[in-house]
Structures are given as structure tokens and as C-alpha cells.
Amino acid sequence: MTECGAEEIVELRINGTGVRVRAGTSVAAAVLLSGEPVFRRSVSGEGRGPLCGMGICFECRVTIDDLEHCRSCQILCRDGMEVRTA
Amino acid sequence: MSRGFGADIVVAGAGPAGIAAAVRARECGRSVLVLDDNPSAGGQIWRGEQSHGQGSFWLRRFAGCAAKLITSARIVDGDAQRRRLILETQDEAFALEYGKLILAIGARELFLPFPGWTTPNVMGIGGLQALVKSGLRISGKRIVVAGTGPLMLAAADYFRRHNAVVPVIAEQAGWIRLARFLLHLAKHPGKLCQAAVLRFGLRRSRYLASCWVEAANGNEKLESVRLRQDARVWDEDCDYLATGYGFKPNSELAELMNCRICNTGVDVDAFQRTSQEDIYAAGECTGIGGAELAIVEGETAGYAAAGRNDLAEKLFRKRSKARQFAAALERAFAPREELRRLPSAGTIVCRCEDVVWERLESMKSWRSAKLHTRCGMGPCQGRICGPILEFLLGLEPDSVRPPVFPARLESLVAANEIKEGICQ
């Protein structure tokens, strides 16, 4: 994140690994930045990731601070957040 | 659960239409409360933009107009008789009361299924753009843009400016339709000029007409897409596929509140009034037309809801010009017949319940599809697969029931108490 300069940085954990992103980054963007394209398992076990990016399709659901089924595209990263993908 | 707060005018949605409505209603001295499901105002088009011309102009006016704004809040139920909405935020549920309600609830992308479209990194055009606006970096990534409409050029240009490589822009419409659309654009020189500038910026990308994605390849992550143009079929390596076949108005909340729906979206009169007293609608939810039309409809609704029909009337001419453009868009970019034949037997159509095409092909109604296959019964409540089955099979969507969005149990209990008048 060297290009950020004085911008505010948020630190969260994604599947146990620390990730640093700019403030204002959505959880969905952070998960993709961490290199994980699979956010959830579908009812038949397929790996799925974000589709609509605007809170409608529910494909980007992850677990945030033990709360399941959070739409990661509609939630901004916060310091200390624990995110789990499927 | 708190009650009793609200405003003269409540605006659902803080995109171009909602913002314009709020600004105009505030100018007329009304108290205004704006609600949005997203973390910030701006809607999909002005999301995360500081420098965007028209967007920054309206966002600045909005910030200065002293309308109240509640973000990350979704409306899960509404009652037109009692003029109430039930709102859910991250950790609370509210009821609020409105004098007039303006629905500016926008539209969503229309997706069409093809083999592999559920592979991660296959996204909506607006979807990928939204992710980039919310912090995803795409520098050096290869992004195929495929679908229909002028938005593809704008999105491809946006990706290019973020240092992605866009090898192909696949437009399903043929050249004859595109040429007709360009002729129409001559009536809107500003737009024609915009298109030319975009195309020049994208001179390294191939813009192919009569071209579409037949399949996405990759296991748990997209690797390439199979493109078809006439008889030619080839694989194009890419990191992301951004795809979309136009837009579908979000009409669910309006339906729930018994507003009449017509073939373009929520039905409105010249003053943007719906069939329900004191409920107005503006922008994409009344019919797809782009930001310019959404703004003028929002302004009209804002004036009209504030009781200033005289000011609203002055906008009619501008609105009718914007609507002509919308009609030309629809003619030129209607999805072609071949796209109906893209799904194979095992292609998933309903992504929430993993219902495949062979189970749906013979369905005669949306209800029987639901009952026999669970199609449309997952958390998106048919928002993605409903329009797909409308396109593939001509099925009419089922009636909308509350909650209009998946909600926490406590919000439903609270909503029920409010309806029964228990929390008076």
C-alpha cells in the first residue's frame, strides 16, 4: 500500500490473515485483493463470488465477526474486522 | 425499536433521481429524509466519485441542502395506508412515517445465463465497476466486457483508466442497429461527442458487433471466455468478465405498496405520481433511461411532492427529450434471439437455489417454477433469475410479499407490531 501516502489505512483479517486496505474499501474488494475469488459455497457446493456489486444478488455473502450471510459488497472494512469466506 | 420519526418527504434511494428530488424538495422548504442501502450516497453511477462533473455538482448540492440521509439502511416493508416504512440498519429496525414518499429505487443489471456464468470473477458490468469504485485494484488485469449498450464503452473506459487491459468489447447488437442508434445520437451532439471520445480512448480494444459470450471457462476462478461472432468462435483469456444485457427496474417496493406497474416499470403520471396517493416514483425504477433522465424525473418528483406543480411543469420538455433517447436505446440494444439458446441443460439459472435450465425449460408460470424447483426462493428473491425467466420463457413475475428484502427476525416482529398498532 505504498501508493497511499497519507491516506488512512484499515487493518482487518481475512481467513485469519492480516490485510491492509485504504479506508472506504468494501469487504468484497478486500477479499478479492487478498487473492480469494471464492466468497461462498452455493447449495450444491459451487464456489461463488460477487456478481452485481450492489447488494442485490447475495453471491458475495461472507461471515463478518461471526455474523453469517453479510453482503460484503455493501459493508466497508473496519479495523479489527474478522472476515471468513466459505 | 424507535418510532415516530420521519419527514414531510421521504426519498427511497440516494442515486441521481433521489438526490435531485431531495434537493428540489428542500428548496421548496420541505423536511426531507433520504434512505439508501449503500454505505454512501450517489447510487451506482456516482458511487465513490469525487471528480465526476454532473455527479459532483449534484452531490455537492445535496450535501448542502440539509436533507437528512440514512445510509446502509434497507426498506423491508411498507404500508401505503398508514404511510409507514420499516427500515433495517446493520443493528436496528425502525419505523418511519412520511407525508409523501418518492421512490427512486433504481434498477439492476439484467444478466443472461450461459455455461460457466456462475464462475467466480464473472461479474456484472456495473458490478465490477462498483467493486473498483470501492477499492478493488485492477491494474494489469485483462477484462472482457460483453453484453449490450453504450454503458459498455463507459465501463471499458473506466477500467482502462484504472490500468486494466480490455482486449474485447463484445456488443450483441448488429451493425445495422448500431448505425441507426448513431443516427439518433446526432440529435444529442453532446452524447455523440462523448461516444467518440470514449471510442478513441479505447482504440486498443476491439469493439465487436454481433458478438457475445457463449461460455466462461475456469474452475473456481475465471480463466477465459468463449466468444462468438457469426460463425467464428474463439477463446479469449481474461481475469474478469464484465457482462450485462441492460437493466431491469427495481419495482418490488412499489409493488408491495400497491403502486401500479406498467411494462416499463413503476407507472407514473406527468408529475411522477404513482397510482397510490402521496407516492411518487422517479428515475430508473419507472423505466430505463440513464442518469440524465433520472435527474429530471427526480427534480419533477421533488417539486411535485412539495406541492409546486408549477415548477415541475417547466421540466416537462427537458424530460421528454431525455425519454426519446431512452426509447432509442431500447430499440437498438434489445437482446437478440440467439441469447435465448445460450443455457445448456446443466446451466444454473437460479443462483441462490442452484436450479438448472433443464428443470425450468418446461415451466408455464413463475409460480410453478417456484413450487416445483425452488427457483427464485433464495435470498435474492428472484431479483436475478426472475428477469432471466421473463426473457427466456416469457414468465410473468409473481406478486411481491413482505419482507421485500431478507430481514432479521427482530425487524419482522417489530414490523408486525407496528402494523398491529402494538407499539403505539
HADDOCK unambig.tbl for C-alpha pairs under 7 A between the chains (distance, minus, plus):
assign (segid A and resid 24 and name CA) (segid B and resid 134 and name CA) 6.71 0.50 0.50
assign (segid A and resid 25 and name CA) (segid B and resid 134 and name CA) 5.02 0.50 0.50
assign (segid A and resid 25 and name CA) (segid B and resid 135 and name CA) 4.65 0.50 0.50
assign (segid A and resid 26 and name CA) (segid B and resid 134 and name CA) 5.43 0.50 0.50
assign (segid A and resid 26 and name CA) (segid B and resid 135 and name CA) 6.61 0.50 0.50
assign (segid A and resid 29 and name CA) (segid B and resid 131 and name CA) 5.73 0.50 0.50
assign (segid A and resid 29 and name CA) (segid B and resid 134 and name CA) 6.52 0.50 0.50
assign (segid A and resid 29 and name CA) (segid B and resid 135 and name CA) 5.68 0.50 0.50
assign (segid A and resid 29 and name CA) (segid B and resid 136 and name CA) 4.67 0.50 0.50
assign (segid A and resid 30 and name CA) (segid B and resid 136 and name CA) 6.99 0.50 0.50
assign (segid A and resid 33 and name CA) (segid B and resid 136 and name CA) 6.38 0.50 0.50
assign (segid A and resid 37 and name CA) (segid B and resid 120 and name CA) 5.77 0.50 0.50
assign (segid A and resid 37 and name CA) (segid B and resid 121 and name CA) 6.68 0.50 0.50
assign (segid A and resid 37 and name CA) (segid B and resid 221 and name CA) 6.36 0.50 0.50
assign (segid A and resid 38 and name CA) (segid B and resid 120 and name CA) 6.24 0.50 0.50
assign (segid A and resid 38 and name CA) (segid B and resid 220 and name CA) 6.74 0.50 0.50
assign (segid A and resid 43 and name CA) (segid B and resid 353 and name CA) 6.23 0.50 0.50
assign (segid A and resid 43 and name CA) (segid B and resid 354 and name CA) 6.47 0.50 0.50
assign (segid A and resid 44 and name CA) (segid B and resid 354 and name CA) 6.57 0.50 0.50
assign (segid A and resid 47 and name CA) (segid B and resid 120 and name CA) 6.90 0.50 0.50
assign (segid A and resid 47 and name CA) (segid B and resid 220 and name CA) 5.58 0.50 0.50
assign (segid A and resid 48 and name CA) (segid B and resid 118 and name CA) 6.64 0.50 0.50
assign (segid A and resid 48 and name CA) (segid B and resid 119 and name CA) 6.42 0.50 0.50
assign (segid A and resid 48 and name CA) (segid B and resid 120 and name CA) 5.17 0.50 0.50
assign (segid A and resid 49 and name CA) (segid B and resid 120 and name CA) 4.68 0.50 0.50
assign (segid A and resid 49 and name CA) (segid B and resid 121 and name CA) 6.56 0.50 0.50
assign (segid A and resid 50 and name CA) (segid B and resid 123 and name CA) 6.59 0.50 0.50
assign (segid A and resid 51 and name CA) (segid B and resid 122 and name CA) 6.77 0.50 0.50
assign (segid A and resid 51 and name CA) (segid B and resid 123 and name CA) 4.33 0.50 0.50
assign (segid A and resid 51 and name CA) (segid B and resid 124 and name CA) 5.57 0.50 0.50
assign (segid A and resid 51 and name CA) (segid B and resid 127 and name CA) 6.04 0.50 0.50
assign (segid A and resid 52 and name CA) (segid B and resid 123 and name CA) 6.50 0.50 0.50
assign (segid A and resid 52 and name CA) (segid B and resid 124 and name CA) 5.34 0.50 0.50
assign (segid A and resid 52 and name CA) (segid B and resid 127 and name CA) 4.37 0.50 0.50
assign (segid A and resid 53 and name CA) (segid B and resid 127 and name CA) 4.00 0.50 0.50
assign (segid A and resid 53 and name CA) (segid B and resid 128 and name CA) 6.60 0.50 0.50
assign (segid A and resid 53 and name CA) (segid B and resid 130 and name CA) 5.71 0.50 0.50
assign (segid A and resid 53 and name CA) (segid B and resid 131 and name CA) 6.17 0.50 0.50
assign (segid A and resid 54 and name CA) (segid B and resid 127 and name CA) 6.62 0.50 0.50
assign (segid A and resid 56 and name CA) (segid B and resid 380 and name CA) 6.14 0.50 0.50
assign (segid A and resid 57 and name CA) (segid B and resid 380 and name CA) 5.30 0.50 0.50
assign (segid A and resid 57 and name CA) (segid B and resid 384 and name CA) 6.43 0.50 0.50
assign (segid A and resid 58 and name CA) (segid B and resid 379 and name CA) 6.61 0.50 0.50
assign (segid A and resid 58 and name CA) (segid B and resid 380 and name CA) 6.08 0.50 0.50
assign (segid A and resid 74 and name CA) (segid B and resid 38 and name CA) 5.80 0.50 0.50
assign (segid A and resid 74 and name CA) (segid B and resid 39 and name CA) 6.37 0.50 0.50
assign (segid A and resid 75 and name CA) (segid B and resid 39 and name CA) 6.81 0.50 0.50
